[in-house]
Each structure stands twice: as C-alpha cells, then as structure tokens.
Amino acid sequence: MTNPDEETAYWFLGELVTHRALLGAGQIQRYLSGFFRNMPEYRTYLHNPRLHLPRTSNAAEALVGIIRRFLSRAHGFRTHASLIRWVRTLLKERQTIACNGSPLTKLLR
C-alpha cells in the first residue's frame, strides 16, 4: 500500500477483497472493512509529501502519551482555557516529533 501508483494500490486492494472471505469472521474482518472504506486517507502521506506526514499513527500516539503524562503531573486545571494554554506551550516546547524512517514532523502552531 506504500506504492505511490494508484492503479497498483487499488489492484492490491482488490486482492485483499478477494481473499477476505478466506480469513473468516471476527476482528480481522472489521479491520479490513474499515481499511476498505478509508483507503484514500491511509495514503494521504503519499499525496502530500511537502507536509512530511508520518506513514503510521505512532507519532500521534507518542504525542498523546506526552500530553497524558504532562496532565497526570499537573493534577488538573482551573479552566478549559488554561488547559489549552498549557498544552500549546508544551507543544511549542517540543517543536518536533520523530517518525521512524521520515524527517522530523514539525508541530503546527
């Protein structure tokens, strides 16, 4: 699915659809169903290389972990606005997140 050629990617998608029935029911079927519905979104990084989007969600999950650890140390905020200001400050201090095999992803300000 990392092939930038749309025709090849959709050929592979057709192969997955063909063999999906062989996998049986359950969780794999649900994952594949979601993948089939959202395939263009999975390939966004190929269509927008200037954005340096990560190929996986690992960077986003790592950022969420950083924010959660910060929140657990902060023990709450008086207002929603103060929470937003603290998280923005944390992101400005971080500036980038490393994605395996990709250039550093700059955080939006």
Summary of the structure (lengths in Angstrom):
residues: 109
radius of gyration: 18.8
end to end distance: 30.8
largest distance: 54.3
contacts: 222
relative contact order: 0.10
helix: 66%
strand: 4%
